[in-house]
Amino acid sequence: MVMRVFDVLGLCLLLALPAWPASAVAQEQEESCVTCHSVLGDESLSRPATELREDIHASKGFGCVACHGGDGRAVGPAAMDPARGYIGVPERGEIPDLCGRCHSDAQFMRRFNPSLRVDQVAEYSTSVHGSRLEESDDPRVATCVGCHPAHSIKPPSDPSSSVHPLNVAETCASCHADQEYMGAYGIRTNQYQSYTESVHWQMLSVEGDLSAPTCNDCHGNHGATPPGVSWVGNVCGQCHSVMGQLFAESFHSQVFTLLGSPGCATCHGNHGIKAAGEELLGLGEGAACAMCHTSSDGGGMVASEMRNLIDSLNEGFEAAGSILSRAENAGMEVAEARFNLNEATTDLVSARTAVHSFSVDAVREEVEAGLEVTSAAYAHGEDALGELKYRRLGLAVSVTIILGLILGLVLKIRHLEESQAARVDPGGTA
């Protein structure tokens, strides 16, 4: 074993010698760490040297010494001399402060990425992860390197980055979907599975909308913490601002807080949120309102009436669209009516949004505006079909007259031909 170590050190010296006469600038930029670690037989020691080539820090000119200390110009054990500042692998509790030496220094970070925030360490200390690390030195909680692999850190814009929008959920799931790992905390591990069945994941992964929410959009990044019951509406309201405002001003907001119900998540769920549709409203099967209300209480009656109003607008919209399609397929010009019908789509969306106020009057106002539009569109479709019928009748009459004229002309021609034949052959002989 001792001979093997000396063999490796000797190889490191041989590999380093060709570069020794290089310029002073080159010597300062290059470090012997990668040269030696690349040839070590232990993958746990050689892999970091390989991964570092693609790391964002390496692309900015930072090498091993920046985090591990030591003397990158020395070869062998001298490079790892504690007297030269070598700290080796930092303790788990030291990692946030180690990363924060640079990432919390605004003046320093301005030289490399002026847009990058410098309060990550401060935020981390307020998170569940940070507080557990600080208070109990919990060896299981996430630190910087838990989400940003130490030697292969890439910017979030890189599709292969662990914190690219498409990869964030999987990064979080590496701990939070592990039943054995999370068992000590009594935390469920089905969040990742539920999220991959949600409308948010559908928008992100299938439709390619990278602004669609993933774990950190709701739970935060470095200050990660579960949304509290009293403010989950504010979390959802970051994107669904109008609904969030209507809900905050509604009676349900106060009641949910008193009952300890988690706001938006009470009706829509949290990680497995499905696309919202009319089926959530009212007292039918699968309706969210039916979880608390029945047809005999005031809330149930309000829910049913709001559902009926929105259904009436849906029916009006479908009827108008259908009659316009019939007219259009028959060749009638209905482009303007089609365009105007789009306003009903806006009113339908507004009516669905108004549901979060839990006010029948608010929903009715939007529905009635939409019904005016659909009624006008339907009337236009009827007029178009009426004109089509008139045109067809007129065409039939015209064709009949023309055919009559043609028949009369044919008969007249035959009569003339017969008269001429009679004059040529008065006796009727062959």
Beta strands, then each sheet from edge to edge (+ up, - down):
end
